[in-house]
Amino acid sequence: GVIVPEEIRALHAYGVAHIYSVEDGRRMGLQGMINDMVAQCDIDLAARPLPDLKAVAAGDRRALARLITALENGAVPDKLKSQLLQDGVAAGIPTLGITGTSGIFITLEGPDGSGKSSLTDELIRRLRLDQEDRLKVAVVAVDPSRKRTGGALLGDRIRMNAIGHPNIYMRSLATRHDGRSGGSEISAALPEVIAACKLAGFDLVVVETSGIGQGDAAIVPHVDASLYVMTPEFGAASQLEKIDMLDFADFVAINKFDRKGAEDAFRDVRKQYQRNRELFTVPVDEMPVFGTMAARVNDDGVTAL
């Protein structure tokens, strides 16, 4: 449809920066309108004054968002970052890290991830129900930056439905492959971002990393407990020897448990978890490995996890 001049004037008066009209299209062309919009949006957010940490501690979500942006853009002085990290430790707020394979892994059915975002969403839903929405939870989701363009989709929230509540705060970060974070599944600013969320008074901070392969456990030093999410299709049982996170994870979820071979995978992963930790006096049934189906409503495996 067409937005007529009278409606454009009303929208501009309401606060919309600019509505491109048919006349703009004739005068500027599509590429000209795109260039003009990008130019108007090209603002250096790092140049804005830093928010007061007292405002962040008082629960001002806008101040928290601006602080995280400044941390990502490297605009926070080292002294202030050190203070933020100290305050974050002093807050004593627990942090859960969730990591696992991503959608870059190819199966016979196409690109396939472990379902980290869907499982994170289900865990948030369980927390909300169990605690009757009393808990304040910050969710920090890290998505990979593309090495060629530098862009990141930041699409984890597409899979999340339980975050739509005033007590749930969601923030997306990019890994930013710029030499600071290399090829890691986390952002270089993540430690300070976690500290900022702790300072803001949340009861729990949940960090979901971008997808990893077999050999990275970068999230572990930054969280109190970690969850590794995988699927039954990890290949031969010997492949489990190569997965770093099976050495470090406090919990393991074998998601998409309705798939073929899930029971065999469940057995193999529990045995591997037991071997990695030399827990030979503990029954294998007591290993913290769970079969989950995040896509199923009220899945018992997710509830057990």
N, C-alpha and C positions, 0 to 999 in steps of 0.2 A: 504494500500500500504506500500511499504518499502522505507525508506529514505536511500539512498546508502551512503557509506563512503565519497565520494567526496562532496555530498550535506551536510553531517554532518559537514565536515570541513569548508565549506562555511558559514553555519549557526553559527558555533562557532566563526568564524572570524568576522561575522556581529555583534555578541554580545549576542547571545543566550548562557545561562550558560551551558547547557548540553542537548544533544539529546541522549536518550537511544536507543542503536542499538540492532539488533538481537543478536549480540555477548554478549551485556550486559544482555539480557534476559536469555541466556544460562548460563552465569557465575553467575548471581545474583538471578535469578528468579523474578517473579512479585513482591512478598513481599519485596525482597531485594531492588528492584528499588524504590518502594514506600518509604521504610525506608530511603534510601539515599536521595531522593528528599526532604522529610520532614526535614531531618537533615540539608540539605543545606539551606532550607528556615527558619530555626529556629533562627531568629535574634531578639534580644530584642530591639524593636523600641523605648522603653522608655529610653534606654541608649544613644540615639543619642543627640547631642547638641540641645537645644531649639532654634527655629527660633526667629529672632528679630521681635518684635512687629511692628517696623517701616516697615519691609518688608511686613508684613501682611496688615498694613494700606495702603501701596502703591499698593495693589492689587495683590500681588504675591500669586497665588492660591496654589502653591506647599508649600509655607511657611504656609498658612492657613491650608492645609491638615495635615502637620506635627504637627502644634500646636494642632489641634483637637485630633490627635492620642495621643499626650502627655497628654492632658487633660483626655482622656478616661483611660489612663494607670496610672493616678495619679502621673505623673512625673513633674508636674508644681508646684513650691513652692506657698504657701498660699499668700505670698505678691504679687507675679505676678498675681495670680488669682484675688485678690482684685482689683489690678490696671486694669485688663482686664474688670472686671464687671463695674468699674467706667467709663472707657472709652466707654463701650457699652451703658450705660445709657446716657452719654453725646452725643453720636452720634444721638440719637433721631430717630432711624429707626423703623418703625412699624413692629410688629410681629403678624402673624396670626397662631393660633393653630387649627389643624384639628384632631378631635378624633371621635371615634365611635366604633361600634361593629366589631368584627373580624371574621375570617373564622372558629373559633372554635364552632360557634353556628350552631346547626343542624336543618335543615328543612326536609320536606319530599323529597326534591330534593337533599339532601346531605349537607355537610358542607357549610356554607354560611356566607359571610361577608357583610358589608354594602357598599363596593366599595369605600373606602376612597382613595386608590391610584389612581383609575381611575378618581374619581371626582377631586382630587388634580391636576392631569394631565390636565383635561379639564379646570380648573380654570387658570392654568399656560398658556394654549393655548389662553384663552380669554384675559389675560393680555398682552400677546405678540402681539396679533392682535390689540387690542384696543390702545396700546401704541407704535405700530409699532417697536417693539423690542428695544425701548429706555431704558426700565427698566432693571436693574440688580437684579436678584432674586436668593436668596439662599434657597434651599429646604433641610431641615434636616428631614430624615425619620427614625423613631425608630421602630425596630423589636424586638419581644420578644426572650429572651434567653431561651433555654430549661433547665429546672431545673436539669434534670438527667445528661445531657452531657455538659451543659454550652455553647453549640453552638447556633448560630442564623443564619437564612437563609439570612437576609438582602435583601429580594426580592422585596421590594416595587417598585423599578425602572423597574421591569419586566412589570408593567402595564403602564409605562410612556413613551410617545412618543414625548411630546412637550419640553422635557428638552435638546434636542440635539441642543443647540445654545450656542455660547461663553458667552452670558450674563446670562445664567442659570447655577448655580453651585449646584450639587447634592452630598449630603453626607449621608451615612447610619450609624446609631448607633445601638448598641445592648443594651437591657435593663440591661444586666449583673446581673443576680440574684446572688449576692455574699455577701449579707448582707448590702451593701451600698444602693442599690436601692430596695431591698426587692422584692415584687411582683408588683411594680408600673409599669405603662405603659410607663414611661419615663426613660431615663438614668440619673444616678446621676450627670453626667458631663454636662447635657443639658443646665443649666443656663450659664455656661462659654462658651459652644459651640455657643449658640445664641449670646453672647457678642462678640465672635471672628468674627462671620459673620457680625455683625454690624460694627465692627472696620474695616473690609475688604472693606467697602464702598458699600455694596449692598443697593438697594433702598427698598427692602422688604425681610423679612425672613419668610418663611413658614415652620411650624413644623408639621409633621404628626406623631402622636403617634401610638404605637402598639394598638391592639384592647383592649377594656375595656368591663366590664359587666355593671351592673346597678349602682355600687356605687363608682366610682372613678372619680375625676375631677382634677387630679394632674397637668395637663397642664395649668390650668387657671392662677395661679400666675405668670407664666413665659411669658405670651403673652399679647398683647394689645387687641386683639379680638379673640374670639373662635367660631368655627363651629362644631356642633355636627351632625354626619352623622349616620342615622339609616335606617332601611327598614320598610315596612308596617307590617312585621310579628313580632310585639312585644308582641303579646298575647292580653289578655283582657285589656280594657282601664285602669283598676286599676293598671296595671303594670307600667303605666307612672308615678305614684306617687313615684316609687322607683328609677327613673333615675336621679342621681345627676346632670348630665350635663344640664338637662332641667331647673335647677335653675340658671345655670351660663352662658350657651352658649348665645352669641350675635345673632347667626343665627342657624337655624336647617334645615338640608336637609333630606327629606325623599327620599332616592335614590331607584333605581329600581322601579320607580313609575308606571311602566306598569303592575305591579303584581296585583293580585286579592286583593281587599280590600284597595287599595291605597287611594281612595277618603275618605273612612271612617277614615283611619289612619290620613290623612291630617286634617280632621275636629277635631279629638280627640286631636292631638298634638297641634294644634293652641289653643284649649280651655285650655289645660293643661298649655301651655306657659303663657297664659293670667292669669290663676289662680295663678300660682307660683309667678308671679310678681305683682299680685293684680292690673292689668291694666284694671279694669272693665269699665273705662270711654273711653277706646280706642276700636274701633271696632275690632272684632276678625279677620276680613279680613286683618287687618294691622299688624298682628303679623309676625315677620320675619321668617316664616316657608315656605320652598320651596319644591315643588315636582320635583325631578330631575331624569334624565335617563342619567348617564354619559357614558353609552355604545352606546348612539345614537349620531350620528354626528349632531353638531349644535343644540342640544336640547334647546328648549326655556326655560325650567326650570333652566338649568345650566346658561344660559345667564341672566335670571332674578336674580339668586343668585349672 
